[in-house]
Amino acid sequence: MNAADQNRTPPKWTDIANDPDFKAADWQTKQRVRGEFYRRAVEPELPEDLRADVQSQFFSRTEADVF
């Protein structure tokens, strides 16, 4: 990892959900991307005891972006 990678801001979910390639993908691909986003961008920022609740809320709130 170089210094440029460390300073890079991760995308927001809305950036991903509004991307034309994401919109054109099938639901399985969208679901996989959503899971990876949660795992890489959301979960590491959470205390262990909040992860299950936040994951449930995230998947509920982003369901319309996938299906």
Stockholm file with secondary structure:
# STOCKHOLM 1.0

chainA/1-67         MNAADQNRTPPKWTDIANDPDFKAADWQTKQRVRGEFYRRAVEPELPEDLRADVQSQFFSRTEADVF
#=GR chainA/1-67 SS CCHHHHHCCCCCHHHHHTCHHHHHSCHHHHHHHHHHHIIIIIGGGSCGGGHHHHHHHHHHHTHHHHC
#=GC SS_cons        CCHHHHHCCCCCHHHHHTCHHHHHSCHHHHHHHHHHHIIIIIGGGSCGGGHHHHHHHHHHHTHHHHC
//
